[in-house]
């Protein structure tokens, strides 16, 4: 009885938490470069419990799905998609280095290259400011070039190169802001093998059908846990009646 109550009680609670994670993934099915979060249940003994049968069921985040999303061609000059493995480097609001697959970029009023969310994009030598010009192009290795206003149209001028890295997935951790960071806090080295596709964006890797199936499955799990609690209450009531008659 004791084991049943604790398992069902915590199972119901953390099923709702896992449902929230699945809902979060589903809500980001159209977010550029989003990586789905992966959760799973595990059993945790209650510390200091009088009875060893008391065990909690805990929902824990085991990581992220680093599978690639689909590539959608937009034709926009400042849209870039990472082809295969790799990450764009941005400066997080707290000033730390962070990594994203969202390659929808823009320039602010001063020409500073940023993401759509206003995060400063990093180059090999720091923030990148683009001068006024035309024929902007982003090469596969991240090199940005354009024809500055007032210059002779004899060739593009190289402005800088986007900082591209490819740390091991096991070394990355997702932050509350959706950006990834190194667990060690040490920035990884630039990887020249990372390749970009210009004029394209990578879609979210969330499978909408799988997410909907998971939500239905979790809803049924929650109902099952509640029924177990009701059964435990019924068994306790009947046991009390039997003891009262003796």
N, C-alpha and C positions, 0 to 999 in steps of 0.2 A: 504494500500500500504506500509506504513511504517513498519507495523508488518511483512508483507510478506517478504520484502527485508532483514530485520535483521535476521529473523528466517531462511530463505533459505541460506543467506550468511554464517552465523555461522554454520548452519547445515552441509553445504558442507565442510567447513574447518575441523570440528571436526569428520566428517565421515571419512576423510582421516587419522586422528590421530587414530581413532578406528581401521581402516584397518591396520595401522602399528602395533598395539597391536596384532591383530589376526595373522598377518604375523610373528610376533615375537614368538607367541605360536607355530605356525606351524613349524617354523625353529627349535624349540626345541622339536619336537615330538620324537626325538631319544636321548635326553639328559637325562642321568640317574637321577632319582629322581626329575625331573622338575615339578613345580606346575604352572598350567595355570593361567594367569592373567585375571581378569574379569573387564570389563569396561561397563559403561552405560551412556546414555545421560540424562541431566537434564537442566531445564530452569533457567537462571539467569538474573534478571533485570539489566539493564545498570545503574550504579551508576551516578547520576548527569545528567541523560538524560532529555532533554526538554520535550519530549513526553513520557508518561507512557507506550505507546505501544511498545517501543523499548526493546526487550528481546533477550538475547543471548542464543544459544543452546551450551552447554558445555559438552565435553566428560570427564568423571572423572573415575579414577580407584577406584572401590569399594572394591577391595580385591583380594584374590586368591582362586582358587579351591583347597581345601585341600583333595580331594578324593585321594585314594591310586591308584598307578599304578600297573601293573602286575608284578609278581615276575618271574624273569628269572634266572635259575640255571646255574652258570658258572663253578663251581668246583674249583675256585681259592681260595687259603687260605685267602687272604686279601680282598675278596669281601664280604660285609655284606649288608643285606637289613633289614630295620626296618619293623617289622611285625605289621600291624595296625597303631595305632597312636604313635607318638613319633619322636624324632629328635636326630641326632648326633651333638655333640658340637665341633666346630672348632674355631681357632683363626683367625679372619679376618686380612687383611693386616694392618689395622690401630691399631691392638692390642686388639680390642674389641671382646667380645664373640658373636658368630653367630651360626646359626643352619642350617643344611642341611640334605637332605635325600639321598644324593649321597654317597653311601658306597663303592665306588671303591677306596681302600686305597693302599698305597705303603710305602716303607721305603727309606729314603734318604741315602747317603753314610755313615752317622753316625748312622744309625739305628733309626732315629727319624720318628715316624709314621705320615704320611701326607695323604692328599687327592691327587687325580691325578692332581689337579690344584696347588699343592704345599702349601696348607693351613695346618697348624699344628693341628692335631687331639688332643682333650683334653680327659684326663682320670679324674677319681675322684680326683686326686691329681696334675693335671697339665699335661704338655706335656709328652708323653710316648715314651721312647727309648727302642727298642728291641735289646737284645744281639744276636750275631750270634748263630744260632741253627737250628733245624729241627723239623718236626712234629708240626708246628705252628697250633694252634686251637683257634677259637673264639667261646665262649659259648653263649647260648641264652641270658644270662644276661649281655653280653659284656665283660666277663672275658677273657683275652688273656693269653694263656699259650704255652710253647714250651719246647723242650729238648735242653738245651744249649750245644754248642760244648764242648767236653771234659768231660762231666758229665756222670755218670753211667746211663744207660737206664733203670731206675727203676720207672720212673714216670715223668710226665710233671711238669715244674716249672711255677707257676703263676707269670706273669710279671706285670699285672695291669688290671684295668677294665675301659672300655670306659665309658665316661660320657654320660648318656642318660637322656633326659628331655622330658616332655610332657606338655608344657604350653597351655593354651586355645588359639584357633585359633584367637580369637578377640584381643588377647594381642600381636600378631605378626605383623610385618610390613616388607614388602620386600624392600631390598636395591637395589641400581642401579647395584650392583655386583651379584645380583641373590640370595644372602644369606638372611635369615630371622633374625630379631632381635626383642628384646622386646621393645614395645613402651615406657615403663617406664624406660628402661635402666638398670633395676635390673634383674640379672640373676635368672632364676627359679631354684627350688630345683630339685635334682636328683630324678627321678621316677623309683623305682625298678620294676614297672610293665611293663616297655617298654621291648619288646622282639626283638631279632635279629635272622635272618636266615643266617647262615654261608654258604659261597660258592654260594652266589646269589646276584643279584642286582634288584632294583626296577626300572621299566621303567617310562618314563614320563606319566603323566595322561592326556595329550592332546589327544583328539579324533580327528584324522585327518579328518574324514568325516565331523564332525560338524564344524571344522575350515574352511574347503573348502566351505561349505554351507554358513557360516557366511561371508566369503569373497565375494561370489557372491551376497548375500543380501546387503552388504554394498556398493558394486559397483552400484547396482540398486538404492540404496538410494541416492548416490552421483549424479547419472544421473537425478533423480527426483528433487533434490535441484537445479541443474543447469537449468532444464526446468522451474522451478518456477521463477528463476531470469529472464530468457528470457521472460516469460509471464508478469512479472512485468514491464520489459522494454517496451514490446509491449503495455501494458495497459497505461503506462505513455505517450507513443508516441501518441496513439489514443486520450487520454484525452487532450493533448496539441493541437491537431488538432481541436477538438471540441470547445475548448475555443477560439482558434484563429478565428473561423468562427462566433463567437457571438459578 
